[in-house]
Amino acid sequence: VDDSLGSLMSGGDLEDSLVSYTMSPAPNSSSTYYEDHYYPEMASTCTTEHSKSFTSMAFPVLYTVLFVTGLVGNALVVWILMAFKKVRAMTDVYLLNLAISDLLFVFSLPFLVQYSLASQWSFGNVMCKIVSSAYFIGFYSSSFFITIMSIDRYLAIVRSVYALRVRTSAHGVIASLALWAVAILASAPDLIFFREMEDSNRTVCLPRYPGSSNGWKIFSNFEVNVLGWLIPVGILIFCYHNILKNLQRCHTRNKYKAMKLVFVVVIVFFLFWTPINVVLFLDSMRNMHIIDDCQASQRLDLALELAEALSFVHCCLNPIIYAFVGEKFKKYLCEAFGKYARFLLICNDYSVFHRHKLDRHSSVHMASSQSSFVGSVL
């Protein structure tokens, strides 16, 4: 049974694979813990093999495509921001860090593909810890930077006068460092517990939690739910509720244009991260034996893998959103490719043979603040 591309987020251990659940092994059974589970009331084992047959074939191909797309797209974002925009505004700082977060997230994909194809881990204990840590750090930091981008928008539109004092690149760097520190701290258990070990004549990379209970696995799931989804969702709802109220009172076309980029980024975040969080919550219910039906667990195993694959798609979409929604980003992209830009459809509306100047803050008046806000985003 191929469990190598099982969900990293569900936090299984040696006795409980990344997508499996804790059940007592069948007495005198020769099957491994990775493929069978025993239900006393059914007097038979519960196999998850059929739920993996499709994913074991499709996911290596999908993850390879996502890796190439995510690597090229996010590397392009980093290059444009560093070489052309020069990261002069707080928004630029957050967009740069979001792209780096996505790069960290896709960093684990080649290792997962090889893990699946070889049916064992072959990169050593150090890489086992690095890959699992990079995965979770990328996940948390991506959620955090999308959240702080929404706070940035809230300050620029709702608290525009106050925003002139705090929306600087220096403050953006300080906030980014703090968010990276929180993301690394939240991922520390994965650095500690994930390790290379031998099982059934093969080498695996799995977390080995202390004790015999499911406490750490349940904690890991709830940590993802709370830090990676629940808190960001609460902040996003607050920020955009107040932003929409402000826009209803002041119909400024430029402000609507400025909101396009962030709204699309946030909507994509909801669509691609909500499924994995819902499934992880259900997985916690299974680890607490609230869900103990064999058929439901089989479906949950498959849902966990599909939801995680969907979450990987998210890290590849941000560069596309920047290119087709962000006006400023399109201009700098066209500049970057120079004479080749005429082959890019997104450059048809721009003159690509001269450099566009960045918009700057010109006064402390609210209208001027909102105008410069538009220039810093688009």
C-alpha positions as CSV (number, residue, x, y, z in Angstrom):
1,V,0.0,0.0,0.0
2,D,1.4,3.4,-1.0
3,D,1.0,5.9,1.9
4,S,4.0,8.0,1.0
5,L,1.9,10.8,-0.3
6,G,-0.4,10.7,2.7
7,S,-1.3,13.9,4.4
8,L,1.6,15.5,6.3
9,M,-1.0,17.4,8.3
10,S,-2.8,14.6,9.9
11,G,0.3,13.8,12.0
12,G,0.3,10.0,12.1
13,D,3.2,8.1,13.7
14,L,4.9,4.8,13.2
15,E,1.9,2.8,14.4
16,D,-0.5,5.2,12.7
17,S,0.5,6.4,9.2
18,L,0.1,9.9,7.9
19,V,-3.4,9.2,6.7
20,S,-4.4,6.3,8.8
21,Y,-6.2,6.3,12.2
22,T,-5.6,4.6,15.5
23,M,-7.3,1.2,15.9
24,S,-6.2,-1.9,17.6
25,P,-4.5,-4.4,15.2
26,A,-6.4,-7.6,14.5
27,P,-5.2,-10.5,16.7
28,N,-2.8,-12.8,14.9
29,S,-3.0,-10.6,11.7
30,S,-0.1,-10.5,9.4
31,S,-1.1,-7.2,7.8
32,T,0.8,-4.0,8.6
33,Y,-0.5,-1.1,10.5
34,Y,-0.5,1.0,7.3
35,E,-3.1,-1.0,5.4
36,D,-5.5,-2.6,7.9
37,H,-7.5,-1.6,10.9
38,Y,-9.5,-3.8,13.2
39,Y,-13.1,-3.1,14.4
40,P,-14.0,-5.5,17.2
41,E,-17.7,-5.1,16.5
42,M,-17.2,-6.2,12.9
43,A,-14.7,-9.0,13.7
44,S,-12.7,-8.1,10.6
45,T,-10.0,-5.7,9.5
46,C,-10.7,-2.4,7.8
47,T,-8.5,-1.9,4.8
48,T,-7.8,1.5,3.2
49,E,-5.9,0.0,0.2
50,H,-8.6,0.7,-2.4
51,S,-8.8,4.4,-1.3
52,K,-5.1,4.8,-2.2
53,S,-5.1,3.1,-5.6
54,F,-6.1,6.2,-7.5
55,T,-4.1,8.7,-5.5
56,S,-0.9,6.7,-5.6
57,M,-1.0,6.9,-9.5
58,A,-2.4,10.4,-10.0
59,F,-0.7,12.4,-7.2
60,P,3.0,12.0,-8.3
61,V,2.0,13.5,-11.7
62,L,-0.1,16.3,-10.1
63,Y,2.5,17.2,-7.6
64,T,5.2,17.4,-10.3
65,V,3.1,19.8,-12.3
66,L,2.4,21.9,-9.2
67,F,6.0,22.0,-8.2
68,V,7.1,23.3,-11.6
69,T,4.3,25.8,-11.7
70,G,4.7,27.0,-8.1
71,L,8.5,27.2,-8.4
72,V,8.5,29.2,-11.7
73,G,5.6,31.5,-10.7
74,N,6.7,32.4,-7.2
75,A,10.3,32.8,-8.2
76,L,9.2,35.2,-10.9
77,V,7.3,37.2,-8.2
78,V,10.4,37.4,-6.0
79,W,12.5,38.5,-9.0
80,I,10.1,41.2,-10.1
81,L,9.7,42.6,-6.6
82,M,13.4,42.6,-5.8
83,A,14.8,43.7,-9.2
84,F,12.1,46.2,-10.4
85,K,9.8,47.3,-7.6
86,K,12.7,47.4,-5.1
87,V,10.3,46.5,-2.2
88,R,9.7,50.1,-1.3
89,A,6.3,49.8,0.4
90,M,4.8,47.7,3.1
91,T,2.6,45.9,0.6
92,D,5.7,44.9,-1.4
93,V,7.2,43.4,1.7
94,Y,4.2,41.3,2.4
95,L,3.9,40.1,-1.2
96,L,7.5,39.2,-1.2
97,N,7.2,37.2,2.0
98,L,4.0,35.5,0.7
99,A,5.9,34.3,-2.4
100,I,8.7,33.0,-0.3
101,S,6.2,31.2,1.9
102,D,4.7,29.5,-1.2
103,L,8.2,28.5,-2.3
104,L,8.8,26.8,1.0
105,F,5.5,25.0,0.7
106,V,6.3,23.6,-2.8
107,F,9.8,22.7,-1.6
108,S,8.4,19.5,-0.1
109,L,6.7,18.3,-3.3
110,P,9.7,16.6,-5.1
111,F,10.5,14.7,-2.0
112,L,6.9,13.5,-1.6
113,V,6.9,12.4,-5.3
114,Q,10.1,10.4,-4.9
115,Y,8.8,9.0,-1.5
116,S,5.7,7.8,-3.3
117,L,7.5,6.3,-6.3
118,A,10.2,4.5,-4.3
119,S,7.8,3.5,-1.5
120,Q,10.3,4.5,1.1
121,W,12.2,7.5,2.4
122,S,15.8,7.7,1.0
123,F,17.0,11.2,1.9
124,G,18.1,10.7,5.5
125,N,16.9,11.8,8.9
126,V,18.0,15.4,8.5
127,M,16.1,15.9,5.3
128,C,13.1,14.2,6.8
129,K,13.0,16.9,9.5
130,I,13.8,19.7,7.0
131,V,11.1,18.7,4.5
132,S,8.3,18.3,7.1
133,S,9.3,21.6,8.8
134,A,9.4,23.5,5.5
135,Y,5.9,22.2,4.7
136,F,4.4,23.5,7.9
137,I,6.4,26.7,8.1
138,G,5.3,27.4,4.5
139,F,1.7,26.7,5.4
140,Y,1.5,28.8,8.5
141,S,3.5,31.7,7.1
142,S,1.3,31.8,3.9
143,S,-1.8,32.0,6.1
144,F,-0.2,34.7,8.3
145,F,0.9,36.9,5.4
146,I,-2.5,36.7,3.6
147,T,-4.0,37.8,7.0
148,I,-1.7,40.7,7.5
149,M,-2.2,41.8,3.9
150,S,-5.9,42.2,4.9
151,I,-5.0,44.1,8.0
152,D,-2.8,46.3,5.8
153,R,-5.8,47.0,3.5
154,Y,-8.0,47.7,6.5
155,L,-5.6,50.3,7.8
156,A,-5.1,51.9,4.4
157,I,-8.8,52.3,3.6
158,V,-10.6,52.6,7.0
159,R,-7.7,54.2,9.0
160,S,-6.0,56.0,6.2
161,V,-4.6,58.9,8.2
162,Y,-3.2,56.6,10.9
163,A,-1.9,54.3,8.1
164,L,0.4,57.0,6.8
165,R,2.5,56.7,10.0
166,V,2.6,52.9,10.2
167,R,2.5,51.6,6.6
168,T,6.2,51.8,6.0
169,S,8.6,49.2,4.6
170,A,10.5,49.2,7.9
171,H,7.4,48.3,9.9
172,G,6.6,45.7,7.2
173,V,9.9,44.0,7.7
174,I,9.5,44.0,11.5
175,A,6.0,42.5,11.2
176,S,7.2,39.9,8.7
177,L,10.1,38.8,11.0
178,A,7.6,38.4,13.9
179,L,5.3,36.3,11.7
180,W,8.1,34.1,10.5
181,A,9.1,33.6,14.2
182,V,5.5,32.5,15.0
183,A,5.4,30.2,12.0
184,I,8.7,28.5,13.0
185,L,7.6,28.2,16.6
186,A,4.2,26.6,15.5
187,S,6.2,24.1,13.3
188,A,8.7,23.2,16.1
189,P,6.9,20.0,17.0
190,D,7.3,18.7,13.5
191,L,11.0,19.4,13.5
192,I,11.2,17.5,16.8
193,F,9.0,14.5,16.1
194,F,9.5,13.8,12.4
195,R,12.3,11.3,11.9
196,E,13.6,8.6,9.6
197,M,13.0,5.1,10.9
198,E,12.8,1.5,9.8
199,D,9.4,-0.3,9.5
200,S,8.5,-3.5,7.7
201,N,11.9,-3.7,5.8
202,R,11.5,-0.1,4.5
203,T,12.6,3.3,5.5
204,V,9.9,5.8,6.4
205,C,9.7,9.5,7.4
206,L,7.0,9.8,10.0
207,P,6.4,11.6,13.3
208,R,7.2,9.6,16.4
209,Y,5.2,11.1,19.3
210,P,5.9,10.3,22.9
211,G,3.4,8.2,24.8
212,S,0.8,5.9,23.5
213,S,-2.2,8.3,23.3
214,N,-3.3,10.4,20.3
215,G,-2.9,13.6,22.2
216,W,-0.1,15.0,20.1
217,K,-1.8,14.1,16.8
218,I,-5.1,15.8,18.0
219,F,-3.1,18.8,19.2
220,S,-1.4,19.1,15.8
221,N,-4.7,19.0,13.9
222,F,-6.3,21.6,16.2
223,E,-3.2,23.8,15.9
224,V,-3.6,23.9,12.1
225,N,-7.3,24.6,12.5
226,V,-6.8,27.4,14.9
227,L,-3.6,29.1,13.7
228,G,-3.9,28.4,10.0
229,W,-7.6,28.9,9.5
230,L,-9.9,30.0,12.4
231,I,-7.9,33.1,13.5
232,P,-7.1,34.2,10.0
233,V,-10.8,33.8,9.0
234,G,-11.9,35.9,12.0
235,I,-9.5,38.7,11.2
236,L,-10.4,38.6,7.5
237,I,-14.1,38.9,8.3
238,F,-13.5,41.8,10.6
239,C,-11.3,43.7,8.1
240,Y,-13.4,43.2,5.0
241,H,-16.6,43.9,6.8
242,N,-15.3,47.3,7.8
243,I,-13.7,47.9,4.4
244,L,-17.0,47.2,2.7
245,K,-18.8,49.6,5.0
246,N,-16.3,52.3,4.2
247,L,-16.6,51.7,0.4
248,Q,-20.4,52.0,0.7
249,R,-20.0,55.5,2.1
250,C,-17.3,56.6,-0.3
251,H,-17.6,55.4,-3.8
252,T,-14.1,55.9,-5.2
253,R,-13.3,54.0,-8.3
254,N,-9.6,53.7,-7.5
255,K,-10.3,52.1,-4.2
256,Y,-12.4,49.4,-5.9
257,K,-9.5,48.7,-8.3
258,A,-7.1,48.4,-5.4
259,M,-9.3,45.9,-3.7
260,K,-9.4,43.5,-6.6
261,L,-6.0,42.0,-5.9
262,V,-6.5,41.3,-2.2
263,F,-10.1,40.2,-2.6
264,V,-9.1,37.6,-5.2
265,V,-6.2,36.4,-3.0
266,V,-8.4,36.0,0.0
267,I,-11.2,34.2,-1.9
268,V,-8.8,31.8,-3.3
269,F,-7.4,31.2,0.2
270,F,-10.9,30.3,1.4
271,L,-11.6,28.0,-1.5
272,F,-8.4,26.0,-1.2
273,W,-7.7,25.9,2.5
274,T,-11.2,25.4,4.0
275,P,-11.5,21.7,2.8
276,I,-8.2,20.6,4.4
277,N,-9.2,22.2,7.7
278,V,-12.7,20.6,7.7
279,V,-11.1,17.2,7.0
280,L,-8.5,17.7,9.6
281,F,-11.2,18.5,12.2
282,L,-13.0,15.2,11.2
283,D,-9.6,13.4,11.5
284,S,-9.4,14.7,15.1
285,M,-12.8,13.3,15.7
286,R,-11.6,10.0,14.4
287,N,-8.5,10.1,16.6
288,M,-10.8,10.7,19.6
289,H,-12.9,7.6,18.5
290,I,-15.9,9.8,17.9
291,I,-15.8,8.6,14.3
292,D,-15.2,4.8,14.4
293,D,-17.0,3.6,11.3
294,C,-14.9,1.7,8.8
295,Q,-16.5,3.0,5.7
296,A,-16.5,6.6,7.0
297,S,-12.8,6.3,7.9
298,Q,-12.0,5.0,4.4
299,R,-13.7,8.0,2.9
300,L,-11.9,10.3,5.3
301,D,-8.5,8.9,4.3
302,L,-9.3,9.7,0.6
303,A,-10.7,13.1,1.5
304,L,-7.6,13.9,3.5
305,E,-5.3,13.3,0.5
306,L,-7.6,15.1,-2.0
307,A,-7.9,18.1,0.3
308,E,-4.2,18.3,0.8
309,A,-3.6,18.1,-2.9
310,L,-6.1,21.0,-3.3
311,S,-4.2,23.1,-0.8
312,F,-1.0,22.7,-2.8
313,V,-2.8,24.2,-5.8
314,H,-3.2,27.4,-3.8
315,C,0.5,28.1,-3.7
316,C,0.6,28.1,-7.5
317,L,-2.3,30.5,-8.0
318,N,-0.9,33.6,-6.2
319,P,1.6,34.5,-9.0
320,I,-1.3,34.1,-11.6
321,I,-3.4,36.4,-9.5
322,Y,-0.7,39.0,-9.4
323,A,-0.2,38.9,-13.2
324,F,-3.8,39.1,-14.2
325,V,-5.3,41.3,-11.4
326,G,-2.5,43.5,-10.1
327,E,-2.1,46.4,-12.5
328,K,1.3,47.5,-11.1
329,F,2.6,44.0,-11.1
330,K,1.6,43.6,-14.8
331,K,3.5,46.8,-15.7
332,Y,6.7,45.6,-14.0
333,L,6.4,42.2,-15.5
334,C,6.2,43.8,-18.9
335,E,9.2,45.9,-18.1
336,A,11.1,42.8,-17.0
337,F,10.7,41.0,-20.2
338,G,11.4,44.1,-22.3
339,K,11.3,43.4,-26.0
340,Y,9.8,39.9,-25.4
341,A,6.8,41.5,-23.6
342,R,4.9,41.9,-26.9
343,F,4.3,38.2,-26.9
344,L,2.6,38.4,-23.5
345,L,-1.2,39.0,-23.8
346,I,-1.2,40.9,-20.4
347,C,1.1,43.5,-21.8
348,N,-1.0,44.6,-24.7
349,D,-2.3,47.7,-22.8
350,Y,1.0,48.9,-21.6
351,S,4.0,50.6,-23.1
352,V,6.9,48.2,-22.3
353,F,9.8,50.2,-23.6
354,H,10.1,52.7,-20.8
355,R,10.1,52.5,-17.0
356,H,6.9,53.3,-15.1
357,K,7.4,55.5,-12.0
358,L,6.0,54.3,-8.6
359,D,3.2,56.2,-7.1
360,R,4.2,57.9,-3.8
361,H,2.4,59.4,-0.8
362,S,2.0,63.1,-1.4
363,S,0.0,64.4,1.6
364,V,-1.6,63.5,4.9
365,H,-5.1,64.2,3.5
366,M,-7.4,61.2,3.4
367,A,-8.0,61.4,-0.4
368,S,-4.2,61.5,-1.1
369,S,-3.7,58.6,1.3
370,Q,-6.2,56.5,-0.6
371,S,-4.7,57.4,-3.9
372,S,-1.2,56.4,-2.9
373,F,-2.6,53.2,-1.4
374,V,-3.9,52.3,-4.9
375,G,-0.5,53.0,-6.3
376,S,1.2,50.8,-3.8
377,V,-1.1,47.8,-4.5
378,L,-1.7,47.8,-8.2
